[in-house]
Amino acid sequence: MTNWQMKRVVVTGLGAITPIGNNLQAYWEGLLSGRNGIAPITLFDASQHPCRIAGEVKEFDPCEYMERKEAKRMDRFAQFALAASKQTIADAQFVIDDLNADSVGVLIGTGIGGLKVLEDQQEVYLTKGPKKCSPFMIPTMIANMAAGLTAIHLGAKGPNCCTVTACAAGSNAIGDAFRLIQRGYAEAMICGGTEAAVTPLSLAGFGSMKALSIRNDDPARASRPFDRDRDGFVMGEGAGILLLEELESALARGAKIYGEIIGYGMTCDAYHMTSPLPEGQGATRAMELALKDAGLTPEAVNYINAHGTSTSANDVTETRAIKKALGKHAYKVAISSTKSMTGHLLGGSGGIEAVATVMAIANNRIPPTINLDNPDSECDLDYVPHQNRAQRVDVALSNSFGFGGHNVTLAFKKYA
């Protein structure tokens, strides 16, 4: 299929369950106000862990979105995904019925899946034996269940898949959904990322890697991307979901359009299990490929929602990658890491960050990077410190990079 035959794809619905707000408006207002979502862990006793803080989703009641019996048969990561997906469909005023169900798909990524269920059932197995393990353990913990259950609840019978590419999973899901519509395999896709990995075992694993911040006495300032005094990332949880629609379909039903997705770049470092290439070559190519896919030059980019994890490895290499991908224009682009407020949602991060990127375009407002008090000397770009910025945003990129060397960049623009 040649480029001129490819369908245009627009964003018509958004939903978010996050550490700073459990719906789109609360999340967006939280980003603009620089709201901190990091606090001491309450989901379990973290007193024995080096890191005892996280970006937990607060006051979330799954029964607002599903029956109590159904909620009990879902891990938290799937509950988040279904809740955000229902928000998205409502926001888009999109109806799935017998006429369109076959052409509406679901693609939701996650890095880890139902880890809490696995941990709980392991304890049951060890203390009570195999016969006491739940028959729902396997279908509850497997990573694809967020996409599967969302389709079941919404009646979406089109393409259905789950990307599992660590911290790039949510962005891969959105990019793959974009391709499916672009090439005519679906008319609309519910897509994004979800994660609920604030669990004892997950915290222990990341803690053993010394990847997490241990600023336990000052959680509000623990996630500090690009700052000289950063000491690791802070785990978060939640889900971000978009409704992507083929343009003609959206116009035919009079849908509101937040923006258009126009590019998708995906590469692999092929270098190391957890560390990025020191000069960010893989991330550079992902941005370059997204721009090429979109038919844009670097000078067209106004904003980048950075991966920006608040780790020594990511922040410097991502800065180097942006400079290589955009050249001199890198110094003129507004960049921010919303992880400074939400923490790092792992496989869910690409979802909520794509939502933030699209909202920046729709509202001509750029979220800040909070806690950027003393920029790292090697991080010398414009990271929009402390305060949001009113600025026209015509084209924006969203970066996501994951363990295994996965690099993804999504390109969005104003619809016109």
N, C-alpha and C positions, 0 to 999 in steps of 0.2 A: 504494500500500500504506500503510495507516494505521499509526501507531506501535504499536498494540496487537497488530498482526499480525507485527511484526518479531521475528526470532529473537534470543535472547541468545547472546553470543559470549564464550567463555572462552579463556584461555591455558593450554595443557596441555603445552607443550614449549619449551625454551629452548636456544640454542647460541651460542657466542661464540668468535671468533678475534680477539685484541686485543693491543695492545702490552704489556699487563700480565698476560696469561694466555691460553692457547690452548684453554680449555674453560670451561664455565660456572662450576665451582667455583673454578678458579684466578682467573678474572676477578673473581668476587664477593669472594673473599678479598683480592685485590689492591685492590679499591675500598675495602673496609672498613679495610684497613691503611694506606691512603694511599700505595700503592706508585707510584713514579714509573716511567713507561714511556718517557721522553724521553731520548735519548742521541745521540752523534755518528752521522751517517749511515754505514752500512757497505755499503749496496746498490750504491753507485757512488762514484766520487771526487767529492766535493762541495767540494773545496778552493777552487775558483774562485767559489763562490756566497757571497753575503752571509750567508745562513742555511745552516748546516751541521749542523743537528740535526733529528731527527724522531722520531715514535713508531713505530718499525718493529716488525712482528711478528717475534718471535725464535724460533728453533729450530722453525720450521714445516716439516713434511715432508708434502707433498701425497700421497705414496705410502702414507700411513697411511689415506687415504680413497679412493684410486683407483689404477688401474694406472699404472705409469710412462709407458707409451705415451700414455695418456689425459691425464696431467698435462702432457706436453710439448705437447699440442694445446690447452691452456688458458692464458689470461693469468692472472696472479696473482689478480686480482680475482674471477675465476670459481672458481679453486681455493678461495679463502677462503669464498665463498658455498656451494659444494658441501660443504666440510668442516663448516661451521657448520650447514648443513641436515641433514646426516647425524647430527650430534650431537643436533639438536633432535628428529628422529624417534626416535632411540634413547632420549632422555630421556623422551619422551612414551609410549614403548612402543606406538607407532602403526604399524600394519601397512597398507601400501598393496597391494591385490591386485585381482583381476578384479572383485570385488564392489563396490569403492568407488572405483576409480581415476578414473572419469569425474567424480566429485564432489570430488576433491582437486586443488587448484590451487597455483600458485606465482606469487608477485608479489615480485620483488626489485629494489630501486632501486639506482642508482649515479649518481654525478655525472659521471664522466668515462669509465668503462669501461676498455678495454684500451690504455691509453696507452703502456705499456712495449713492447708488441708493435708499435705504430705507430712509435715512435721507433727500435726495432731494425730494422724493415723499411725505414724511410726511409734508414737508413745503408747497408743492403744495396743498395737502389736506386741510391744516389749513388755507391757504390764498385764495384759489380759489375754494375749494369744491371738492367733490368726483368725479364729472364728468370730471374734468380736469386731473385726475391721468392717467399716461401712461398705455396703455394696455400691455406694455412690462415690467412693474414694477416687477411682480411676476417671470416671466421666466428669468429676468435679475438678480435678487437678490438672488435666491435660490442657496444654496451652491454647488449642484451637477452640476451646469451649466458649470463650467470649464471643467469637464470631458466630459459632454455631447456635448458641442460645439467643443471641440477638436476632438472628434470622428466624428462629422458631417463634419468638415473641412478636416479631414485626411482620412475619409472613413474607419475607424476602427470599425468593426462590432462584435468584440469579447466581452469578459467580460467588463462591464463598471460600475464603482462605484465611490463613493466619501466617504472618511473617514472624520469624523468631531470629532476629539479627541483633541481639543484645540491645544497646541503647539507640540503635538506628531502626528498631523494629517499627515504631509508629510512623516514621517518615517513609520507610519502605512500603508500608501498607498504603499510605496516601499516594505515593508515586505509582505503585502497581495498579491501584484503583483508577488513577488518571489514565494510564495506558489502556486499561480495559474499555473505558468509555471512549477514549480517543480513537480506538480501532473498531468500535462498533459492537463489542461483545456485551455491553451493558448500557442501559440508558441512564442509570443512576447508581451510585455506590455510597454506602454508609461506611466510612473508613476512619482510621486513626490508631491510637495506641492506648493501652491500659496496663496498669501494674499495681500490685499490692504486696510488695516484698519487704515491708517493714516488719520483719519477723525475727525471732531469736537466731535462727540458723543463718539467715541472710546477713544480719548484722555481724555475726561472728565471722563469717567468711570474708566480707569486705574489710572488717576490722583487722583480720589476720594479714590481709594484703597491705595494711596501713594506708588504705585509700580514703578513709573517712576523716572528717574533721573531728577533733577532740576538744573543741572549744565549748565544752559542756556548760560552763558557767556564764556563757554569753551567747546563747543560741541565736538570738536575733542578728548577730553579726558573724555567724559561723560560715555562711555561704557567701564568699567574697571573690567572685570571678575577676581575673586580671589584676587582682590586688597583690602587692608584694608580700603581705602577711597571711595569705591564704594557707591553709594547712590540710586541705582535702575537701572532698565533696560531702554533701549531706543528702541522705536518702529521702525521697519523697514518694508519694503514692497518689493515684487518681487516674483519670482518663480524659482524653480530648478527642472529640469525634467531629468529623465534617461530613456534610452531604455534598458530594460532587454530582453534577448533573450535566448531561449533554445540553449545549446551549439552546438549540432549537426547542427541546422539550421544556426547558425552563421558561423560555419566552412564551411558549404556547399556553402555559398555565399561569402566566403573569407573576412568576416568582420574583421575589427580591433577590438581588445578586450582590453578594459581598465583594466578590472579586473573581478573577480568572486564574486558573493554574495553567502555566505555560511551559514549564520545564522541569526535568527530572534527571539528575545526574547520580550515578551509583558506581563506586569503585571499591577496590580492596587494596590495602597496603601490602598484603602478602609478606608480612615482616615479623610480627610478634603477637603472642596471644592477647596481651593487654596494653602494650605500649604503642603509640602511633609512631610513624616515621618521624625522625627528629625535625626534618625540614617541612613536614606536612604535605609531601608530594601527593598522597592519595586524596587528601581533603582538597587540595588545589584542583586536581583533575575533576573531582565531583562538582565543584563550583563551575569550572570551565565547561563541563558537559551539560550542566543545567542551562547555562547561558547559551550554549550552542543550540541545544534543543529548543530553547525559546526564541532563537534568532535575534539575540540581543548582544550588544557590546557591554563591557564592564561599566562604561560611563552611564548606562541607563539605570544602574542600581542605586536606590536611595537608602535602603535599610537592610541590615542583616540581623536576623535573630540568631545569635551565635550558639554553638553547642555549649561553650562557656561553663565548664564544670566546676571551677574553683580548685583545680588540681595543677600541680607544677607541670605535668606532662601535657595536658590539653591546651591550656591557655596560651602558652608561648607558641606551640606548634600551629594552633589555629590562627593566631595572629600572623605568623609567617605565611601560612597558606592563603589567607585573605590578600596579603600584599602581593603574592605571586599571581593569584588569579585575577586581581583587579588592577595591578600595577599602581601607578601614581594616584589613580582614583580611589584607592583604598583609604587614603587620608581624608577624603571628602565624604565618605559614607558613614552614616550613623549606624552604630553597632550596639546591641545590648544583649545581656544574658539574663533572661527572666528566671533562670535557676537561682539567682541571688535571692529571690523571694519564695519560690516554691520548693527549692531543693531539686534534686535530680530524680525524676520519675523512672529512670532506666528505660524500659521499653515503652512506657507511657509518655516520655518526654517529647518525642516528636509530634505526638497528637496535640498536647496542650500548647506547644510552641508554634505549631502551624496555625492553631486558632488565634494565638496572639499576633502572628504575622499578618493574617488576613484582616484582623481587626485594626491593626495599624494602618493598613491600606485603606480600609473602609472609613476610618475616622481621622486620617491624617494626624495621627498622634503616636509617638514612639515611646514605649515603656522604658523605664530607666534600668540601669545596673546599680542596685543599691550596694552599700558597704564598700564602694570603690574609693577608699580614702587615700591610699598611697599606691598608685599604679606601678606595677612591675616595670622596670626600665626597658624590658624587651616587649612590653605591651603598650605601644605608643600610639594607638589609633583612637578614634572618637567612640568611647563606649557609653555615652550618654549617662554620666554618673549622677546618682542621687535623685534627680527630678526628671519626670517625663518631659517630652519636647513636642510642641506643636510644629509640625513640618509636613508638607505635602509628600506623600509616599505613592509613587506611581508603580515602582517595581521593588520587590523585596525578596530576599532569599532566606531560607530557613535551613540551618545546618544541623546534622545529627551524625555522630560518630560512635561506633561501638566496639567492644572487645571482639577480637577476631580480625580486626582491621577493616571493619565495614564503614564506609563513608557514603553519606547521602546528602544531597542538596535539592531542595524544592524551590521552584521559582514561581512567584505569584505576581499579578499586576492588576491595576484598576481595570474594571470592565468598561469597555467603550465600543 
